[in-house]
């Protein structure tokens, strides 16, 4: 586990999805190891009651389901954060371009890029389009921030649910030992 944490810190932001899949893999690996350990103990001693095994299986299934939900929420959170960053960056670029357009004369025509081509347009038309785009981006960023906060809360709740189920599973195992 310590080796995993060291490797995890070495990854860059480009491998975020890989980290999520690693987290799920380690949860499953941990759960599998715990199940194998329990089976070995059962073979050594008396067989465990069927209810305990069923309870353990349902808890493991719940943990896996919540872990998948947690991974999905983390991916959604990253997508929203990327969209926020893109919107803010685009807004700054447009603001700088508008500042440059303000220094130019009002009657001139400028080339505006459309995909692979450039079209000659009046400066005022370009400026009006950019102002509309900035207004749209300024409305989009608060909406995305609210969405980010909601996803972060859900993600935190999923992590707490996993921790609670793990604690429940450990307490059940300890009570079986007594």
FITOR-136691 format. One line per field, with one value per residue: x, y, z of N, C-alpha, C in turn; residue number from 1. Coordinates in Angstrom, 2 decimals. Example, Ala and Ser with C-alpha at 12.3 -4.5 7.8 and 13.67 -1.06 7.14 Angstrom:
BEGIN
n.px = c(13.19_12.85);
n.py = c(-5.69_-2.25);
n.pz = c(7.80_7.08);
ca.px = c(12.30_13.67);
ca.py = c(-4.50_-1.06);
ca.pz = c(7.80_7.14);
c.px = c(13.20_12.90);
c.py = c(-3.30_0.03);
c.pz = c(7.80_7.87);
seq = c(1_2);
END
This chain:
BEGIN
n.px = c(0.83_1.95_3.87_2.25_1.09_3.33_3.89_1.57_1.75_3.67_2.52_1.22_-1.23_-2.23_-2.84_-5.20_-7.59_-6.50_-5.61_-8.04_-9.03_-7.07_-7.60_-10.10_-9.33_-7.58_-9.38_-11.01_-9.05_-8.25_-10.68_-10.99_-8.72_-9.37_-11.63_-10.52_-8.84_-10.69_-11.97_-9.90_-9.63_-12.11_-11.92_-10.01_-11.22_-14.46_-17.21_-18.54_-21.65_-24.34_-25.69_-23.83_-21.91_-23.48_-24.18_-21.64_-21.04_-23.05_-22.29_-19.79_-20.59_-22.09_-20.08_-18.48_-20.33_-20.73_-18.13_-17.80_-19.70_-18.49_-16.13_-17.24_-18.39_-16.06_-14.86_-16.81_-16.59_-13.99_-14.37_-16.17_-14.57_-12.56_-14.06_-14.78_-12.26_-11.57_-13.57_-12.98_-10.39_-10.87_-12.51_-10.68_-8.90_-10.57_-11.20_-8.71_-8.34_-10.48_-9.63_-7.48_-8.85_-10.24_-8.31_-8.00_-9.08_-12.55_-13.73_-12.40_-11.67_-11.24_-9.53_-11.13_-10.89_-12.30_-12.46_-10.52_-10.27_-10.15_-12.12_-12.98_-14.13_-16.11_-14.74_-16.47_-18.50_-17.10_-16.32_-18.82_-19.72_-17.79_-18.29_-20.83_-20.14_-18.50_-20.38_-22.03_-20.20_-19.69_-22.11_-22.16_-20.04_-20.70_-22.85_-21.56_-19.81_-21.62_-22.56_-20.19_-19.80_-22.01_-21.47_-19.07_-19.96_-21.61_-19.67_-18.02_-19.84_-20.19_-17.63_-17.62_-19.66_-18.49_-16.38_-17.87_-19.20_-16.97_-16.09_-18.29_-18.12_-15.67_-16.25_-18.22_-16.68_-14.94_-16.75_-17.53_-15.26_-15.22);
n.py = c(-1.20_1.27_1.54_1.88_4.40_6.01_5.71_6.76_9.50_10.19_10.29_12.31_14.90_13.91_11.27_10.83_9.35_6.82_6.67_6.61_4.14_2.58_3.03_1.78_-0.81_-1.40_-1.30_-3.47_-5.47_-5.38_-6.09_-8.67_-9.92_-9.75_-11.37_-13.86_-14.25_-14.51_-16.86_-18.71_-18.68_-19.69_-22.28_-23.34_-23.18_-23.66_-23.82_-20.83_-19.26_-19.24_-16.83_-14.88_-15.03_-14.30_-11.73_-10.54_-10.74_-9.10_-6.63_-6.31_-6.18_-3.81_-1.98_-2.15_-1.21_1.42_2.32_2.30_4.24_6.41_6.66_7.41_9.85_11.29_11.41_12.94_15.28_16.11_16.60_18.78_20.64_20.95_22.11_24.52_25.70_25.91_27.71_30.00_30.57_31.04_33.26_35.13_35.32_36.42_38.83_40.11_40.30_41.95_44.29_44.93_45.38_47.67_49.60_50.04_51.66_52.44_51.97_50.02_46.87_43.48_40.33_37.34_34.23_31.20_28.08_26.56_28.72_32.27_35.14_38.36_40.84_43.51_45.50_46.23_44.30_41.98_42.68_42.89_40.23_38.98_40.19_39.16_36.49_36.55_37.36_35.10_33.20_34.23_33.76_31.04_30.09_30.51_28.68_26.29_26.21_25.84_23.33_21.91_22.11_20.65_18.08_17.58_17.42_15.15_13.27_13.31_12.34_9.75_8.70_8.79_6.96_4.59_4.37_4.09_1.66_-0.01_0.24_-0.90_-3.49_-4.28_-4.09_-6.06_-8.30_-8.28_-8.70_-11.29_-12.68_-12.61);
n.pz = c(0.00_0.79_-1.18_-3.39_-2.80_-3.07_-5.79_-6.79_-6.24_-8.05_-10.56_-13.23_-14.02_-16.36_-16.17_-14.79_-15.08_-15.10_-12.47_-11.10_-11.96_-10.83_-8.12_-7.86_-8.53_-6.39_-4.27_-4.91_-4.88_-2.21_-0.98_-2.03_-0.96_1.75_1.78_1.03_3.18_5.20_4.37_4.69_7.47_8.14_7.16_8.87_11.40_12.82_10.53_9.16_9.92_7.51_7.23_8.02_5.97_3.79_4.58_4.57_1.84_0.72_1.78_0.59_-2.09_-1.98_-1.33_-3.64_-5.57_-4.68_-4.92_-7.69_-8.35_-7.07_-8.59_-11.06_-10.36_-9.73_-12.26_-13.61_-12.13_-12.80_-15.53_-15.44_-14.09_-15.99_-18.03_-16.81_-16.54_-19.26_-20.12_-18.60_-19.51_-22.24_-21.99_-20.93_-23.10_-25.08_-23.88_-23.88_-26.65_-27.32_-26.04_-27.65_-30.05_-29.42_-29.56_-32.23_-35.30_-35.98_-38.50_-39.94_-41.60_-40.63_-40.65_-39.83_-38.26_-39.39_-38.83_-41.19_-42.77_-43.48_-43.08_-44.28_-42.21_-40.77_-38.12_-36.03_-36.15_-35.49_-32.92_-31.63_-31.78_-30.17_-27.70_-27.17_-26.90_-24.63_-22.74_-22.69_-21.73_-19.19_-17.98_-18.03_-16.41_-13.56_-13.39_-13.96_-11.78_-9.68_-10.37_-10.10_-7.33_-6.39_-7.40_-6.07_-3.43_-3.57_-4.26_-2.00_-0.16_-1.15_-0.69_2.09_2.58_1.65_3.50_5.85_5.38_5.30_7.95_9.24_8.29_9.39_12.13_12.29_11.71_13.88_15.98_15.43_16.05_18.80);
ca.px = c(0.00_2.84_4.48_1.20_0.95_4.50_3.70_0.44_2.22_4.54_1.75_0.80_-2.66_-2.63_-3.24_-6.25_-8.49_-5.73_-5.61_-9.36_-9.12_-6.21_-8.31_-11.10_-8.60_-7.09_-10.53_-11.38_-7.96_-8.36_-11.86_-10.69_-7.78_-10.10_-12.49_-9.66_-8.37_-11.83_-12.19_-8.86_-9.98_-13.28_-11.47_-9.28_-12.15_-15.81_-17.77_-19.31_-23.07_-24.66_-26.11_-22.64_-21.32_-24.38_-24.03_-20.35_-21.15_-23.85_-21.48_-18.78_-21.29_-22.42_-18.84_-18.10_-21.28_-20.44_-16.82_-18.03_-20.37_-17.47_-15.26_-18.02_-18.49_-14.75_-14.69_-17.69_-16.00_-12.85_-14.90_-16.72_-13.44_-11.92_-14.94_-14.63_-10.95_-11.66_-14.41_-12.24_-9.28_-11.45_-12.97_-9.50_-8.39_-11.48_-11.05_-7.48_-8.58_-11.35_-8.80_-6.73_-9.79_-10.60_-7.25_-8.04_-10.13_-13.83_-14.17_-11.55_-12.08_-10.22_-9.75_-11.56_-10.71_-13.41_-11.88_-9.28_-10.29_-10.28_-13.04_-12.84_-15.34_-15.92_-14.28_-17.61_-19.20_-16.26_-16.40_-20.15_-19.75_-16.95_-18.99_-21.89_-19.50_-18.07_-21.59_-22.43_-19.23_-19.87_-23.28_-21.88_-19.09_-21.38_-23.64_-20.60_-19.30_-22.66_-22.55_-18.97_-20.03_-22.96_-20.76_-18.09_-20.69_-22.00_-18.44_-17.62_-20.81_-19.88_-16.42_-18.02_-20.43_-17.52_-15.68_-18.82_-19.38_-15.74_-16.12_-19.32_-17.57_-14.62_-16.92_-18.87_-15.62_-14.45_-17.76_-17.51_-14.11_-15.53);
ca.py = c(0.00_2.43_1.65_2.44_5.84_6.67_5.75_7.63_10.88_10.43_10.47_13.67_15.05_13.23_9.90_10.89_8.21_5.65_6.65_6.16_2.71_1.97_3.07_0.71_-2.09_-1.64_-1.61_-4.85_-6.33_-5.41_-6.88_-10.06_-10.42_-9.93_-12.55_-15.04_-14.39_-15.00_-18.24_-19.52_-18.80_-20.57_-23.66_-23.78_-23.33_-24.10_-23.10_-19.65_-19.37_-18.77_-15.43_-14.05_-15.01_-13.51_-10.34_-10.10_-10.61_-7.91_-5.45_-6.18_-5.69_-2.40_-1.20_-2.08_-0.32_2.81_2.67_2.63_5.55_7.40_6.87_8.16_11.23_11.92_11.72_14.07_16.46_16.54_17.18_20.10_21.53_21.26_23.04_25.82_26.24_26.30_28.91_31.15_30.86_31.64_34.59_36.01_35.56_37.33_40.15_40.71_40.63_43.14_45.44_45.28_45.92_49.03_50.54_50.22_52.55_51.74_51.69_49.07_45.48_42.56_38.93_36.52_32.82_30.24_26.79_26.67_29.89_33.59_36.01_39.78_41.34_44.81_45.43_46.33_43.00_41.06_43.10_42.54_38.77_38.64_40.62_38.16_35.26_36.79_37.35_33.69_32.52_34.72_33.09_29.61_29.77_30.28_27.45_25.19_26.20_25.22_21.92_21.37_21.98_19.56_16.82_17.40_16.98_13.75_12.47_13.22_11.45_8.38_8.30_8.53_5.72_3.49_4.27_3.57_0.23_-0.69_0.18_-1.87_-4.81_-4.57_-4.34_-7.37_-9.31_-8.30_-9.29_-12.72_-13.24_-12.70);
ca.pz = c(0.00_0.83_-2.50_-4.26_-2.53_-3.65_-7.24_-7.09_-6.21_-9.19_-11.78_-13.53_-14.23_-17.59_-15.89_-13.78_-15.27_-14.68_-11.02_-10.65_-12.16_-9.81_-6.85_-7.89_-8.50_-5.05_-3.42_-5.21_-4.41_-0.76_-0.63_-2.37_0.04_3.00_1.61_1.07_4.55_5.96_3.97_5.32_8.88_8.23_6.95_10.07_12.51_12.44_9.38_9.54_9.57_6.17_7.30_8.08_4.64_2.94_4.99_4.09_0.38_0.41_2.12_-0.47_-3.28_-1.75_-1.43_-5.06_-6.25_-4.29_-5.49_-9.11_-8.36_-6.69_-9.75_-12.05_-9.87_-9.88_-13.69_-13.90_-11.49_-13.63_-16.77_-15.12_-13.80_-17.28_-18.74_-16.14_-16.93_-20.67_-20.22_-18.05_-20.43_-23.44_-21.62_-20.84_-24.46_-25.76_-23.24_-24.42_-28.06_-27.33_-25.68_-28.87_-31.04_-29.00_-29.95_-33.68_-35.81_-36.06_-39.86_-40.66_-41.71_-40.14_-40.98_-38.70_-38.60_-39.33_-39.18_-41.98_-43.66_-42.87_-43.80_-43.98_-41.56_-40.11_-36.73_-35.12_-36.15_-34.72_-31.53_-31.11_-31.59_-29.02_-26.49_-26.92_-26.43_-23.24_-21.90_-22.54_-20.86_-17.82_-17.42_-17.95_-15.33_-12.27_-13.49_-13.84_-10.39_-8.86_-10.72_-9.49_-5.89_-6.17_-7.65_-4.99_-2.25_-3.83_-4.22_-0.59_0.49_-1.58_0.03_3.47_2.56_1.55_4.79_6.83_5.12_5.72_9.42_9.59_7.97_10.37_13.42_12.21_11.79_15.26_16.84_15.15_16.74_20.24);
c.px = c(0.88_3.51_3.50_1.09_2.14_4.37_2.59_0.87_3.07_3.77_1.37_-0.70_-3.14_-3.14_-4.33_-7.18_-7.79_-5.73_-6.95_-9.49_-8.22_-6.90_-9.34_-10.43_-8.11_-8.22_-10.93_-10.32_-8.02_-9.53_-11.64_-9.76_-8.48_-11.01_-11.68_-9.17_-9.48_-12.08_-11.15_-9.17_-11.15_-12.87_-10.76_-10.25_-13.47_-16.32_-18.62_-20.77_-23.33_-25.04_-24.91_-21.98_-22.16_-24.26_-22.73_-20.40_-21.96_-23.07_-20.42_-19.42_-21.65_-21.18_-18.42_-19.02_-20.99_-19.09_-16.95_-18.71_-19.37_-16.55_-15.98_-18.13_-17.16_-14.48_-15.56_-17.13_-14.83_-13.32_-15.45_-15.59_-12.69_-12.75_-14.86_-13.32_-10.97_-12.45_-13.67_-11.08_-9.79_-11.91_-11.79_-8.94_-9.26_-11.36_-9.80_-7.65_-9.46_-10.57_-7.98_-7.64_-10.19_-9.54_-7.27_-9.19_-11.41_-14.23_-13.37_-12.17_-10.91_-10.56_-10.10_-11.50_-11.98_-12.86_-10.56_-9.24_-10.44_-11.20_-12.83_-14.16_-15.05_-15.55_-15.45_-18.39_-18.40_-16.36_-17.74_-20.25_-18.94_-17.61_-20.13_-21.29_-19.03_-19.28_-22.06_-21.50_-19.38_-21.11_-23.00_-21.00_-19.80_-22.23_-22.72_-20.03_-20.33_-22.71_-21.33_-19.17_-20.96_-22.28_-19.75_-18.77_-21.10_-20.79_-17.98_-18.55_-20.53_-18.64_-16.75_-18.82_-19.51_-16.81_-16.60_-19.06_-18.15_-15.71_-17.14_-18.80_-16.51_-15.25_-17.60_-17.84_-15.09_-15.46_-17.85_-16.37_-14.39_-16.47);
c.py = c(1.26_2.64_2.27_3.95_6.61_6.78_6.71_9.10_11.20_10.67_11.94_13.71_14.35_11.82_9.84_9.69_6.93_5.54_6.16_4.66_1.97_1.94_1.95_-0.64_-2.40_-1.94_-3.06_-5.83_-6.49_-6.29_-8.36_-10.67_-10.66_-11.16_-13.83_-15.32_-14.99_-16.48_-19.17_-19.73_-19.75_-22.03_-24.20_-24.07_-23.89_-23.25_-21.94_-19.86_-18.74_-17.30_-14.50_-13.92_-14.16_-12.04_-9.77_-9.85_-9.37_-6.63_-5.23_-5.65_-4.21_-1.52_-1.05_-1.14_1.14_3.24_3.03_3.99_6.67_7.70_7.70_9.62_11.97_12.29_12.90_15.36_16.99_17.18_18.58_21.08_21.90_22.26_24.45_26.47_26.71_27.60_30.15_31.55_31.55_33.06_35.57_36.33_36.56_38.73_40.85_41.12_41.87_44.40_45.89_45.89_47.35_50.05_50.84_51.15_51.76_51.35_50.62_47.67_44.59_41.14_38.16_35.06_32.02_28.90_26.98_27.90_31.17_34.43_37.44_40.29_42.71_44.61_45.42_45.02_41.98_41.39_42.72_41.03_38.36_39.06_39.66_36.88_35.40_36.76_35.92_32.94_32.96_34.13_31.60_29.26_29.61_29.00_26.24_25.09_25.54_23.71_21.23_21.14_20.81_18.20_16.54_16.90_15.51_12.82_12.27_12.27_9.99_7.86_7.98_7.23_4.51_3.28_3.68_2.08_-0.57_-0.83_-0.86_-3.29_-5.22_-4.88_-5.70_-8.48_-9.42_-8.94_-10.81_-13.40_-13.47_-13.79);
c.pz = c(0.00_-0.52_-3.49_-4.06_-3.11_-5.16_-7.62_-7.15_-7.43_-10.49_-11.98_-13.74_-15.49_-17.32_-14.83_-13.88_-14.82_-13.17_-10.48_-10.83_-11.18_-8.46_-6.78_-7.81_-7.09_-4.08_-3.64_-4.71_-2.90_-0.33_-0.92_-1.34_1.37_2.92_1.68_2.49_5.43_5.64_4.61_6.80_9.07_8.06_8.18_11.22_12.02_11.29_9.88_9.17_8.19_6.18_7.31_6.71_3.70_3.28_4.46_2.58_0.01_0.71_1.03_-1.75_-3.16_-1.90_-2.89_-5.84_-5.95_-4.85_-6.97_-9.22_-8.04_-7.88_-10.82_-11.63_-10.00_-11.34_-14.10_-13.33_-12.32_-14.93_-16.54_-14.83_-15.08_-18.06_-18.13_-16.56_-18.38_-20.83_-19.71_-18.96_-21.69_-23.15_-21.52_-22.22_-25.20_-25.19_-23.76_-25.88_-28.17_-26.97_-26.88_-29.92_-30.70_-29.41_-31.45_-34.08_-36.04_-37.48_-40.58_-40.68_-41.28_-40.60_-39.70_-39.12_-38.39_-39.78_-39.90_-42.87_-42.84_-43.74_-43.34_-43.43_-40.95_-38.63_-35.77_-35.04_-35.32_-33.23_-30.91_-30.86_-30.36_-27.71_-26.14_-26.36_-24.98_-22.31_-21.66_-21.61_-19.41_-17.17_-17.20_-16.75_-13.98_-12.26_-13.32_-12.43_-9.46_-9.11_-10.09_-7.99_-5.59_-6.36_-6.55_-3.72_-2.40_-3.71_-2.78_0.15_0.12_-0.86_1.49_3.57_2.50_2.89_5.86_6.64_5.52_7.25_9.89_9.39_9.00_11.74_13.43_12.33_13.22_16.21_16.62_15.89_18.22_20.48);
seq = c(1_2_3_4_5_6_7_8_9_10_11_12_13_14_15_16_17_18_19_20_21_22_23_24_25_26_27_28_29_30_31_32_33_34_35_36_37_38_39_40_41_42_43_44_45_46_47_48_49_50_51_52_53_54_55_56_57_58_59_60_61_62_63_64_65_66_67_68_69_70_71_72_73_74_75_76_77_78_79_80_81_82_83_84_85_86_87_88_89_90_91_92_93_94_95_96_97_98_99_100_101_102_103_104_105_106_107_108_109_110_111_112_113_114_115_116_117_118_119_120_121_122_123_124_125_126_127_128_129_130_131_132_133_134_135_136_137_138_139_140_141_142_143_144_145_146_147_148_149_150_151_152_153_154_155_156_157_158_159_160_161_162_163_164_165_166_167_168_169_170_171_172_173_174_175_176_177_178);
END
